Amino acid sequence: IKDMARVLFGKAHTYEEAAEIIYRTYEYYIYRYPQKRFHGKTANQVRQEALTAVTPEQYPIAPSRRIERFWEGIEKSKAKHQAQAQQ
């Protein structure tokens, strides 16, 4: 979102400008930015549909190999520390 804010609204020189840029970026992201993972809908459209639906449509997060490797590293580290603690 930080890069999106810079591209859409430029640099801020005061606290007020920064707050306005952040607000406008989130507003853009929620109300006007169609997302591939939502099949071309905005986050707000998906939310509104979910609020009115008996069974909301599911939009599962696609697997990310980078994140999976991160958590595998965490598990290896935990196993290593547990093995050291048992010695």
Secondary structure, DSSP 8 states (H G I E B T S, - for coil): -HHHHHHHH---SSHHHHHHHHHHHHHHHHHT--BGGGTTB-HHHHHHHHHH-SS---------HHHHHHHHHHHHHHHHHHHHHH-
